[in-house]
């Protein structure tokens, strides 16, 4: 009986090795498929956090950051946690959690369906609180960043004011302001010309 058992051992061992090899191959294929999205979101979030930290540390009057990422491939949120580690946005039904603790914490978090990822390297601590138009009653807020969204940062006595606009809206506003400036300089401000310029 023992001899027969030993004869079957190589077959069983071969099956075991084949099973482990197949499982390893499947895991590697899944990682290969999923990892690009995870690493892309992580790289984007980290670079945005570094950029924001540099802009705020050298803030004089108004600073702007233009965000660019493939918004169809990854969802990035700018999240102000204040002194907390958790923020739940009821409107989005998303819960953002940071592993770090401190004052005036702001993170760039990625989200996939109902799961969010706020990595340590994508969170920074600012020297002052941040005010935002859509903050909740606790002062915390989150905003989804689209491609070519522009974050405008202004410093005031009690903290920082953040506003997010669409790039095309800022370009259009600058065009309108430029037109009005030229019209004032040439003293040719004409309502009909201005409406034509606006495409009305």
C-alpha positions as CSV (number, residue, x, y, z in Angstrom):
1,X,0.0,0.0,0.0
2,X,2.8,2.4,0.9
3,X,4.5,1.5,-2.4
4,X,1.4,2.3,-4.4
5,X,1.0,5.6,-2.5
6,X,4.6,6.5,-3.4
7,X,3.9,5.7,-7.0
8,X,0.9,8.1,-7.0
9,X,2.9,10.9,-5.3
10,X,4.6,12.3,-8.4
11,X,1.2,12.6,-10.2
12,X,-0.3,14.3,-7.2
13,X,2.7,16.6,-6.9
14,X,2.5,17.4,-10.6
15,X,-1.1,18.3,-10.2
16,X,-0.4,20.5,-7.2
17,X,2.4,22.3,-9.0
18,X,0.2,22.9,-12.0
19,X,-2.6,24.2,-9.8
20,X,-0.3,26.6,-8.0
21,X,1.2,27.7,-11.3
22,X,-2.3,28.4,-12.8
23,X,-3.4,30.3,-9.7
24,X,-0.2,32.4,-9.8
25,X,-0.7,33.1,-13.6
26,X,-4.3,34.2,-13.0
27,X,-3.3,36.5,-10.1
28,X,-0.5,38.1,-12.3
29,X,-2.9,38.6,-15.2
30,X,-5.4,40.3,-12.9
31,X,-2.7,42.6,-11.4
32,X,-1.5,43.4,-14.9
33,X,-5.1,44.4,-15.9
34,X,-5.9,46.4,-12.7
35,X,-2.5,47.9,-11.7
36,X,-2.2,50.5,-14.5
37,X,-5.4,52.3,-13.3
38,X,-4.3,52.1,-9.6
39,X,-0.7,53.3,-10.3
40,X,-2.0,56.1,-12.7
41,X,-4.4,57.4,-10.0
42,X,-1.7,57.2,-7.4
43,X,0.8,59.1,-9.6
44,X,-1.7,61.8,-10.5
45,X,-2.8,62.3,-6.9
46,X,0.8,62.4,-5.6
47,X,1.9,65.0,-8.3
48,X,-1.1,67.2,-7.6
49,X,-0.4,67.1,-3.8
50,X,3.2,68.1,-4.5
51,X,2.2,70.9,-6.8
52,X,-0.4,72.3,-4.4
53,X,2.1,72.3,-1.5
54,X,4.6,74.2,-3.6
55,X,2.0,76.8,-4.8
56,X,0.6,77.4,-1.3
57,X,4.1,77.7,0.3
58,X,5.0,80.4,-2.2
59,X,1.6,82.1,-2.3
60,X,1.8,85.9,-2.8
61,X,-1.5,87.1,-4.3
62,X,-3.4,84.5,-6.4
63,X,-2.0,81.2,-7.6
64,X,-3.6,78.9,-10.2
65,X,-3.1,75.2,-10.8
66,X,-4.5,73.6,-14.0
67,X,-5.3,70.0,-13.4
68,X,-4.9,67.6,-16.3
69,X,-5.6,63.9,-16.2
70,X,-7.7,61.4,-18.2
71,X,-11.0,61.9,-16.3
72,X,-12.6,59.0,-18.2
73,X,-9.9,56.7,-16.8
74,X,-9.7,57.9,-13.2
75,X,-11.8,59.9,-10.8
76,X,-9.8,62.4,-8.7
77,X,-11.3,64.4,-5.8
78,X,-9.8,67.3,-3.9
79,X,-10.9,66.7,-0.3
80,X,-10.5,69.0,2.7
81,X,-10.6,67.0,5.9
82,X,-9.6,69.8,8.3
83,X,-8.5,68.2,11.5
84,X,-10.4,65.0,10.9
85,X,-9.3,61.7,9.2
86,X,-12.7,60.9,7.7
87,X,-15.1,62.9,5.5
88,X,-18.4,61.5,4.2
89,X,-20.0,63.4,1.3
90,X,-23.7,62.6,1.5
91,X,-24.4,64.0,-2.0
92,X,-21.8,61.7,-3.6
93,X,-22.3,58.8,-1.1
94,X,-18.5,58.6,-0.8
95,X,-16.5,58.2,2.3
96,X,-12.9,59.6,2.2
97,X,-10.4,58.3,4.8
98,X,-6.9,59.5,5.4
99,X,-4.3,57.5,7.4
100,X,-2.7,60.7,8.6
101,X,-3.9,63.0,11.4
102,X,-3.3,66.7,11.8
103,X,-4.6,70.2,11.2
104,X,-5.8,71.6,7.9
105,X,-5.4,68.3,6.0
106,X,-6.2,68.3,2.3
107,X,-5.9,65.2,0.1
108,X,-6.2,64.2,-3.6
109,X,-8.2,61.0,-3.5
110,X,-9.1,58.6,-6.3
111,X,-12.5,56.8,-6.4
112,X,-13.7,53.7,-8.1
113,X,-17.5,53.2,-7.7
114,X,-18.0,53.4,-4.0
115,X,-14.4,52.8,-2.9
116,X,-12.0,55.8,-2.3
117,X,-8.3,55.8,-2.0
118,X,-6.5,58.6,-0.1
119,X,-2.9,57.6,0.0
120,X,-0.5,59.1,2.6
121,X,1.7,60.6,-0.1
122,X,-1.3,62.4,-1.7
123,X,-2.3,64.3,1.6
124,X,-0.7,67.5,2.8
125,X,-1.1,69.8,5.8
126,X,-1.6,73.5,5.2
127,X,-0.6,76.2,7.6
128,X,-4.1,77.7,7.6
129,X,-7.7,76.5,7.1
130,X,-9.2,76.4,3.6
131,X,-12.5,78.0,2.7
132,X,-14.5,76.7,-0.3
133,X,-17.9,77.7,-1.7
134,X,-19.4,74.2,-1.3
135,X,-18.2,73.3,2.2
136,X,-20.6,71.6,4.6
137,X,-21.5,72.8,8.1
138,X,-18.4,71.3,9.6
139,X,-16.2,73.2,7.1
140,X,-15.1,70.0,5.3
141,X,-15.7,69.6,1.5
142,X,-14.8,67.6,-1.6
143,X,-14.8,68.4,-5.3
144,X,-14.4,66.2,-8.3
145,X,-11.6,67.4,-10.6
146,X,-12.1,67.2,-14.3
147,X,-9.6,67.6,-17.0
148,X,-8.5,71.2,-17.4
149,X,-10.2,72.3,-14.2
150,X,-8.4,75.3,-12.7
151,X,-7.9,75.7,-8.9
152,X,-7.5,79.3,-7.9
153,X,-5.9,79.9,-4.5
154,X,-6.1,83.2,-2.7
155,X,-4.8,84.0,0.8
156,X,-6.8,86.0,3.3
157,X,-6.1,86.8,6.9
158,X,-7.8,83.7,8.4
159,X,-6.7,81.2,5.8
160,X,-6.8,80.2,2.1
161,X,-9.8,80.5,-0.3
162,X,-10.1,77.9,-3.0
163,X,-12.3,78.1,-6.1
164,X,-12.4,75.6,-8.9
165,X,-13.4,76.7,-12.4
166,X,-13.5,75.2,-15.8
167,X,-10.5,76.2,-18.0
168,X,-12.7,77.3,-20.9
169,X,-14.7,79.6,-18.5
170,X,-11.5,81.3,-17.5
171,X,-10.3,81.6,-21.1
172,X,-13.6,83.1,-22.1
173,X,-13.6,85.5,-19.1
174,X,-10.1,86.6,-20.1
175,X,-11.2,87.1,-23.7
176,X,-14.1,89.3,-22.6
177,X,-12.0,91.3,-20.2
178,X,-9.4,91.8,-23.0
179,X,-12.1,92.9,-25.4
180,X,-13.5,95.4,-22.9
181,X,-10.0,96.7,-22.1
182,X,-9.3,97.3,-25.9
183,X,-12.7,98.9,-26.3
184,X,-12.1,101.3,-23.4
185,X,-8.6,102.1,-24.8
186,X,-10.0,102.8,-28.2
187,X,-13.2,104.4,-26.9
188,X,-15.2,102.2,-29.2
189,X,-17.3,100.3,-26.8
190,X,-20.4,99.3,-28.7
191,X,-23.1,97.1,-27.3
192,X,-23.9,95.5,-30.7
193,X,-20.2,94.8,-31.4
194,X,-19.9,93.3,-27.9
195,X,-22.9,91.0,-28.4
196,X,-21.4,89.9,-31.8
197,X,-18.1,89.1,-30.0
198,X,-20.0,87.0,-27.4
199,X,-21.8,85.2,-30.2
200,X,-25.2,86.3,-29.2
